[in-house]
Amino acid sequence: MATLAITEAFTSYLIDERHFSPYTARCYGADLRQFVEFLSEEFNIEIDQNRETSAFRSHEQPTGNGTVAGTITPETITAIIMEANPDTIRTFLGYLGEQQYSPATMARKIATLRSFYKWANRH
């Protein structure tokens, strides 16, 4: 699974600011990487680590509104993650349902996405 700069930043946030245990943060990171892989396949986009890192780092520039969601460049998985709408999330959850995960695992994956999008909109 690919690890993007945005997923690394999110997992660091979980450990450093939310004080999640390393195990829980690792699980959330794995859930987010699974979402990344799903989107990569769904949108047929090859993950290029350099482009993804540049796309994520661009939010640190003084232009834009200063949030991760506000300044990501298009045509990257990072952009697709940030532009995901409820239908995209539902499609991902449907895919997960086909994998027959336990209800507890599904709940954690939903919590991961909820926490991630709250974080992305604040940072």
N, CA, C and O of each residue as an XYZ file, in Angstrom:
492
protein
N       0.835     -1.188      0.000
C       0.000      0.000      0.000
C       0.877      1.247      0.000
O       1.919      1.292      0.653
N       0.445      2.236     -0.729
C       1.206      3.480     -0.822
C       0.961      4.356      0.408
O      -0.160      4.463      0.905
N       2.030      4.971      0.875
C       1.912      5.929      1.964
C       2.179      7.307      1.390
O       3.272      7.579      0.893
N       1.192      8.167      1.456
C       1.314      9.518      0.936
C       1.676     10.478      2.058
O       1.487     10.170      3.235
N       2.195     11.638      1.689
C       2.544     12.660      2.680
C       1.326     13.033      3.523
O       1.445     13.262      4.726
N       0.168     13.092      2.894
C      -1.040     13.471      3.625
C      -1.417     12.409      4.656
O      -1.899     12.751      5.736
N      -1.206     11.127      4.345
C      -1.521     10.077      5.320
C      -0.504     10.075      6.455
O      -0.860      9.832      7.608
N       0.761     10.344      6.133
C       1.782     10.432      7.184
C       1.503     11.608      8.117
O       1.644     11.488      9.334
N       1.110     12.740      7.545
C       0.797     13.913      8.367
C      -0.393     13.627      9.277
O      -0.400     14.029     10.440
N      -1.394     12.935      8.749
C      -2.566     12.602      9.550
C      -2.201     11.661     10.693
O      -2.652     11.858     11.821
N      -1.389     10.638     10.416
C      -1.017      9.698     11.488
C      -0.160     10.396     12.534
O      -0.289     10.111     13.725
N       0.697     11.292     12.117
C       1.493     12.062     13.087
C       0.586     12.908     13.963
O       0.791     13.000     15.174
N      -0.410     13.521     13.357
C      -1.390     14.312     14.108
C      -2.098     13.443     15.152
O      -2.280     13.867     16.294
N      -2.495     12.237     14.765
C      -3.194     11.359     15.703
C      -2.335     11.049     16.924
O      -2.830     11.036     18.051
N      -1.051     10.802     16.700
C      -0.154     10.462     17.806
C       0.221     11.699     18.610
O       0.138     11.694     19.838
N       0.635     12.763     17.918
C       1.176     13.940     18.595
C       0.124     14.824     19.245
O       0.325     15.316     20.356
N      -0.996     15.030     18.560
C      -1.990     15.971     19.073
C      -3.207     15.305     19.699
O      -3.768     15.823     20.665
N      -3.612     14.181     19.168
C      -4.780     13.491     19.716
C      -4.392     12.421     20.724
O      -5.253     11.853     21.396
N      -3.090     12.145     20.830
C      -2.549     11.181     21.794
C      -3.126      9.776     21.618
O      -3.378      9.067     22.592
N      -3.330      9.389     20.354
C      -3.726      8.019     20.058
C      -2.540      7.113     20.355
O      -1.389      7.540     20.269
N      -2.820      5.876     20.702
C      -1.730      4.915     20.874
C      -1.091      4.667     19.508
O      -1.753      4.810     18.479
N       0.179      4.299     19.492
C       0.822      4.000     18.200
C       0.079      2.914     17.416
O       0.005      2.977     16.189
N      -0.465      1.931     18.111
C      -1.199      0.863     17.436
C      -2.455      1.410     16.746
O      -2.713      1.096     15.584
N      -3.229      2.221     17.458
C      -4.450      2.783     16.882
C      -4.116      3.689     15.704
O      -4.786      3.643     14.672
N      -3.089      4.508     15.854
C      -2.675      5.387     14.750
C      -2.239      4.561     13.542
O      -2.535      4.920     12.402
N      -1.541      3.464     13.791
C      -1.108      2.582     12.705
C      -2.332      1.978     11.992
O      -2.352      1.881     10.765
N      -3.340      1.579     12.762
C      -4.569      1.030     12.169
C      -5.298      2.090     11.340
O      -5.759      1.807     10.234
N      -5.400      3.306     11.873
C      -6.028      4.392     11.120
C      -5.237      4.665      9.842
O      -5.821      4.891      8.782
N      -3.907      4.642      9.946
C      -3.067      4.839      8.768
C      -3.300      3.762      7.726
O      -3.363      4.052      6.531
N      -3.427      2.519      8.172
C      -3.693      1.407      7.247
C      -5.055      1.581      6.581
O      -5.205      1.317      5.388
N      -6.047      2.025      7.354
C      -7.375      2.266      6.787
C      -7.312      3.349      5.716
O      -7.915      3.213      4.652
N      -6.588      4.414      5.999
C      -6.477      5.509      5.037
C      -5.688      5.074      3.798
O      -6.030      5.460      2.680
N      -4.649      4.284      3.988
C      -3.899      3.764      2.834
C      -4.786      2.852      1.976
O      -4.660      2.834      0.752
N      -5.677      2.101      2.622
C      -6.608      1.263      1.867
C      -7.540      2.142      1.025
O      -7.848      1.805     -0.119
N      -7.980      3.251      1.584
C      -8.812      4.205      0.850
C      -8.033      4.774     -0.341
O      -8.579      4.911     -1.436
N      -6.760      5.102     -0.124
C      -5.892      5.607     -1.192
C      -5.789      4.580     -2.319
O      -5.933      4.925     -3.491
N      -5.543      3.338     -1.970
C      -5.424      2.280     -2.980
C      -6.735      2.101     -3.744
O      -6.733      1.920     -4.961
N      -7.844      2.152     -3.024
C      -9.154      2.037     -3.664
C      -9.343      3.162     -4.678
O      -9.744      2.916     -5.815
N      -9.055      4.393     -4.265
C      -9.225      5.534     -5.167
C      -8.281      5.445     -6.363
O      -8.655      5.794     -7.483
N      -7.079      4.983     -6.126
C      -6.110      4.826     -7.207
C      -6.647      3.870     -8.270
O      -6.532      4.138     -9.466
N      -7.226      2.771     -7.838
C      -7.805      1.803     -8.775
C      -9.087      2.338     -9.402
O      -9.304      2.201    -10.606
N      -9.928      2.943     -8.582
C     -11.222      3.446     -9.051
C     -11.053      4.530    -10.122
O     -11.795      4.561    -11.104
N     -10.077      5.413     -9.927
C      -9.857      6.520    -10.860
C      -8.717      6.248    -11.838
O      -8.364      7.105    -12.648
N      -8.149      5.052    -11.756
C      -7.072      4.632    -12.660
C      -5.923      5.649    -12.696
O      -5.494      6.087    -13.763
N      -5.443      6.006    -11.515
C      -4.331      6.948    -11.390
C      -3.164      6.234    -10.731
O      -3.302      5.636     -9.664
N      -2.025      6.307    -11.379
C      -0.784      5.755    -10.834
C      -0.269      6.703     -9.754
O      -0.227      7.916     -9.956
N       0.116      6.155     -8.627
C       0.615      6.989     -7.531
C       2.072      7.338     -7.786
O       2.925      6.459     -7.913
N       2.342      8.632     -7.858
C       3.695      9.163     -8.020
C       4.021      9.905     -6.723
O       3.492     10.988     -6.472
N       4.887      9.323     -5.908
C       5.177      9.878     -4.577
C       5.619     11.339     -4.642
O       5.206     12.143     -3.807
N       6.446     11.693     -5.614
C       6.926     13.074     -5.711
C       5.789     14.047     -5.997
O       5.696     15.100     -5.365
N       4.926     13.699     -6.947
C       3.772     14.570     -7.244
C       2.832     14.658     -6.063
O       2.308     15.728     -5.757
N       2.616     13.527     -5.393
C       1.717     13.521     -4.239
C       2.275     14.383     -3.110
O       1.536     15.141     -2.479
N       3.567     14.269     -2.857
C       4.192     15.077     -1.808
C       4.117     16.553     -2.168
O       3.809     17.382     -1.312
N       4.393     16.889     -3.417
C       4.299     18.284     -3.860
C       2.873     18.803     -3.714
O       2.661     19.939     -3.288
N       1.904     17.973     -4.067
C       0.502     18.378     -3.954
C       0.139     18.661     -2.504
O      -0.541     19.644     -2.210
N       0.589     17.806     -1.604
C       0.284     18.013     -0.195
C       1.022     19.226      0.358
O       0.434     20.038      1.072
N       2.297     19.354      0.035
C       3.108     20.459      0.553
C       2.651     21.817      0.033
O       2.930     22.841      0.656
N       1.959     21.838     -1.094
C       1.523     23.115     -1.662
C       0.594     23.882     -0.728
O       0.451     25.097     -0.861
N      -0.033     23.194      0.208
C      -0.927     23.900      1.131
C      -0.169     24.808      2.082
O      -0.767     25.678      2.714
N       1.146     24.616      2.193
C       1.945     25.442      3.089
C       2.308     26.791      2.470
O       2.824     27.672      3.158
N       2.041     26.955      1.178
C       2.328     28.218      0.508
C       1.337     29.278      0.987
O       0.229     28.942      1.406
N       1.722     30.554      0.930
C       0.847     31.615      1.424
C      -0.423     31.818      0.609
O      -1.340     32.486      1.086
N      -0.517     31.268     -0.604
C      -1.727     31.439     -1.393
C      -2.799     30.477     -0.911
O      -2.508     29.502     -0.219
N      -4.033     30.760     -1.281
C      -5.132     29.873     -0.900
C      -5.633     30.181      0.494
O      -5.249     31.179      1.104
N      -6.490     29.315      0.988
C      -7.086     29.562      2.295
C      -6.327     28.894      3.428
O      -6.757     28.967      4.579
N      -5.199     28.239      3.130
C      -4.368     27.686      4.186
C      -4.783     26.326      4.704
O      -4.136     25.794      5.605
N      -5.835     25.750      4.165
C      -6.221     24.417      4.602
C      -5.745     23.400      3.585
O      -5.542     23.726      2.415
N      -5.571     22.183      4.028
C      -5.162     21.112      3.121
C      -6.172     20.999      1.986
O      -5.794     20.854      0.824
N      -7.432     21.063      2.319
C      -8.477     20.886      1.317
C      -8.519     22.025      0.307
O      -9.012     21.839     -0.805
N      -8.020     23.183      0.665
C      -8.167     24.350     -0.192
C      -7.141     24.528     -1.271
O      -7.372     25.315     -2.189
N      -6.006     23.836     -1.221
C      -4.926     24.167     -2.147
C      -4.274     22.977     -2.842
O      -3.198     23.142     -3.417
N      -4.856     21.821     -2.817
C      -4.254     20.645     -3.447
C      -4.385     20.754     -4.968
O      -5.435     21.138     -5.483
N      -3.313     20.414     -5.673
C      -3.350     20.469     -7.130
C      -4.142     19.291     -7.684
O      -4.189     18.230     -7.061
N      -4.763     19.466     -8.846
C      -5.574     18.386     -9.422
C      -4.721     17.258     -9.991
O      -3.501     17.374    -10.106
N      -5.383     16.182    -10.338
C      -4.780     15.021    -10.986
C      -3.804     14.245    -10.111
O      -2.866     13.632    -10.621
N      -4.012     14.265     -8.840
C      -3.249     13.434     -7.916
C      -4.248     12.690     -7.038
O      -5.403     13.097     -6.911
N      -3.798     11.614     -6.445
C      -4.657     10.898     -5.499
C      -4.974     11.812     -4.320
O      -6.079     11.778     -3.779
N      -4.003     12.625     -3.930
C      -4.226     13.569     -2.836
C      -5.405     14.478     -3.166
O      -6.251     14.728     -2.307
N      -5.469     14.976     -4.402
C      -6.584     15.831     -4.816
C      -7.896     15.058     -4.799
O      -8.921     15.572     -4.353
N      -7.859     13.835     -5.280
C      -9.080     13.029     -5.313
C      -9.588     12.767     -3.900
O     -10.792     12.821     -3.651
N      -8.677     12.486     -2.981
C      -9.080     12.279     -1.587
C      -9.781     13.527     -1.069
O     -10.839     13.443     -0.446
N      -9.180     14.690     -1.333
C      -9.726     15.930     -0.799
C     -11.022     16.343     -1.486
O     -11.830     17.064     -0.900
N     -11.228     15.896     -2.713
C     -12.448     16.239     -3.443
C     -13.525     15.168     -3.311
O     -14.598     15.292     -3.902
N     -13.253     14.138     -2.554
C     -14.219     13.043     -2.412
C     -15.541     13.576     -1.877
O     -15.575     14.415     -0.976
N     -16.616     13.074     -2.446
C     -17.946     13.467     -1.992
C     -18.597     12.266     -1.305
O     -18.022     11.178     -1.284
N     -19.779     12.454     -0.748
C     -20.426     11.325     -0.061
C     -20.590     10.081     -0.939
O     -20.504      8.959     -0.441
N     -20.824     10.269     -2.231
C     -20.965      9.102     -3.112
C     -19.658      8.319     -3.216
O     -19.670      7.089     -3.266
N     -18.536      9.030     -3.249
C     -17.232      8.363     -3.291
C     -17.033      7.531     -2.033
O     -16.583      6.387     -2.096
N     -17.371      8.115     -0.892
C     -17.234      7.412      0.389
C     -18.165      6.201      0.421
O     -17.769      5.120      0.856
N     -19.399      6.385     -0.039
C     -20.350      5.263     -0.063
C     -19.858      4.127     -0.958
O     -20.012      2.953     -0.623
N     -19.270      4.484     -2.092
C     -18.727      3.461     -2.988
C     -17.614      2.685     -2.292
O     -17.539      1.460     -2.398
N     -16.749      3.408     -1.580
C     -15.673      2.757     -0.833
C     -16.247      1.849      0.249
O     -15.786      0.720      0.419
N     -17.243      2.329      0.975
C     -17.849      1.507      2.023
C     -18.545      0.282      1.431
O     -18.532     -0.791      2.035
N     -19.150      0.434      0.259
C     -19.740     -0.718     -0.427
C     -18.680     -1.744     -0.790
O     -18.887     -2.948     -0.641
N     -17.544     -1.255     -1.269
C     -16.414     -2.134     -1.579
C     -15.963     -2.876     -0.322
O     -15.712     -4.080     -0.364
N     -15.863     -2.151      0.796
C     -15.457     -2.787      2.049
C     -16.480     -3.828      2.485
O     -16.117     -4.893      2.984
N     -17.768     -3.515      2.293
C     -18.823     -4.456      2.642
C     -18.696     -5.762      1.880
O     -18.982     -6.833      2.416
N     -18.267     -5.674      0.630
C     -18.056     -6.879     -0.176
C     -16.905     -7.725      0.361
O     -16.846     -8.929      0.109
N     -15.997     -7.103      1.093
C     -14.849     -7.823      1.657
C     -15.217     -8.549      2.950
O     -14.404     -9.293      3.500
N     -16.423     -8.337      3.428
C     -16.967     -8.998      4.615
C     -16.154     -8.732      5.883
O     -15.834     -9.652      6.636
N     -15.832     -7.472      6.099
C     -15.178     -7.095      7.349
C     -16.187     -7.189      8.485
O     -17.395     -7.107      8.263
N     -15.688     -7.362      9.692
C     -16.569     -7.409     10.859
C     -17.167     -6.023     11.087
O     -16.618     -5.024     10.621
N     -18.297     -5.960     11.805
C     -18.889     -4.654     12.103
C     -17.920     -3.721     12.847
O     -17.916     -2.514     12.602
N     -17.111     -4.267     13.740
C     -16.155     -3.434     14.484
C     -15.105     -2.837     13.552
O     -14.743     -1.669     13.690
N     -14.624     -3.622     12.619
C     -13.634     -3.123     11.662
C     -14.253     -2.063     10.760
O     -13.622     -1.045     10.476
N     -15.472     -2.291     10.312
C     -16.159     -1.293      9.488
C     -16.343      0.005     10.265
O     -16.156      1.092      9.719
N     -16.707     -0.110     11.535
C     -16.887      1.088     12.359
C     -15.577      1.862     12.479
O     -15.575      3.092     12.422
N     -14.463      1.145     12.643
C     -13.169      1.827     12.739
C     -12.816      2.511     11.425
O     -12.297      3.628     11.431
N     -13.088      1.861     10.306
C     -12.777      2.449      9.005
C     -13.606      3.711      8.773
O     -13.107      4.687      8.211
N     -14.847      3.696      9.196
C     -15.693      4.886      9.095
C     -15.156      5.979     10.016
O     -15.100      7.146      9.629
N     -14.763      5.606     11.233
C     -14.187      6.579     12.171
C     -12.903      7.181     11.612
O     -12.637      8.368     11.797
N     -12.112      6.365     10.930
C     -10.882      6.858     10.303
C     -11.204      7.950      9.298
O     -10.607      9.026      9.331
N     -12.139      7.679      8.410
C     -12.491      8.668      7.386
C     -13.076      9.929      8.011
O     -12.762     11.040      7.585
N     -13.921      9.759      9.015
C     -14.511     10.918      9.691
C     -13.418     11.775     10.326
O     -13.413     12.995     10.160
N     -12.500     11.148     11.048
C     -11.402     11.883     11.688
C     -10.497     12.536     10.655
O     -10.069     13.677     10.829
N     -10.205     11.816      9.584
C      -9.329     12.354      8.548
C      -9.923     13.613      7.931
O      -9.230     14.621      7.803
N     -11.185     13.571      7.550
C     -11.777     14.732      6.888
C     -11.951     15.910      7.841
O     -11.851     17.060      7.415
N     -12.204     15.653      9.103
C     -12.230     16.751     10.080
C     -10.852     17.389     10.179
O     -10.723     18.613     10.179
N      -9.820     16.545     10.262
C      -8.440     17.046     10.333
C      -8.087     17.847      9.081
O      -7.538     18.944      9.185
N      -8.392     17.317      7.917
C      -8.028     17.973      6.653
C      -8.699     19.334      6.513
O      -8.098     20.271      5.988
N      -9.927     19.446      6.972
C     -10.624     20.727      6.866
C     -10.126     21.754      7.875
O     -10.300     22.956      7.670
N      -9.514     21.300      8.953
C      -8.970     22.218      9.959
C      -7.534     22.615      9.682
O      -7.089     23.684     10.100
N      -6.814     21.765      8.983
C      -5.389     22.027      8.777
C      -5.183     22.390      7.355
O      -4.054     22.655      6.942
